[in-house]
Amino acid sequence: MVVDGRAVGEIDEPGLLVLVGVTHDDGPAQAARLAAKLWGLRILSGEKSCSDIGAPLLVVSQFTLYGDARKGRRPTWQAAAPGPVAEPLVDAVVAELRALGARVATGVFGADMKVSLVNDGPITLILEV
């Protein structure tokens, strides 16, 4: 992941790229449940989890996950929590993962990030907790 021309977070081995969206009614309990789910989710090669093989996670804040494009031609972002609410919860997901023993790389909250991904599988899931 690159911000302003410099690498800020990367994982160079199989693991998970986690895009975290926060909505208005999310709180610390959701952050803890999401971290536990991510750490134990058996979706890596051989039905292994990050916790099984010590795989790293790259966590990126992504408010656009709560974009709503059902009406018109321009999405709205009303369901996304504002930065002062969302940032501490994204940080809480990272802290919870690290407390579980995970190696976690991160982006820069609110920055224009260039994220590169090699999707092995491919598999993409939406986890709601």
Phi, psi and omega in degrees: 000138185235135174231126180052040175081003179235146179290130181242338179198134178202154168234137186244026176213166181304134180188207181239137166264119185246116175263117186254119173253142181239133176248177191297329183260012175283153179207190182302326180296319178293322179298317180294317179295320179296315180300314180297319179296314180298317183294326184256359184292122186269076181234002178275175183309135180073022183056038177265158175253169174302322180292328179294320188241005180069029181289144181280164175232140173249113185256126183231128175291140186210084181295336183293348175298336178261020175290143180238113182245025181291330181245143175067200183245001181234127179290154171254158182241022186299331182281345179280134177291147178293158183312313181298337176271316186288317186303313179297331180284324174296317176299324179293322176299314180299314181297318179296317178299314180296323178295332177281350179106007183283147168270122187232128170255154183225165171269200177242117185304130176080356183277159172279100186257141173257106185254125176253144184217135166251109185268106182275110179143290347279154173221130177224128182236152170252121177251122175244129181237000000 
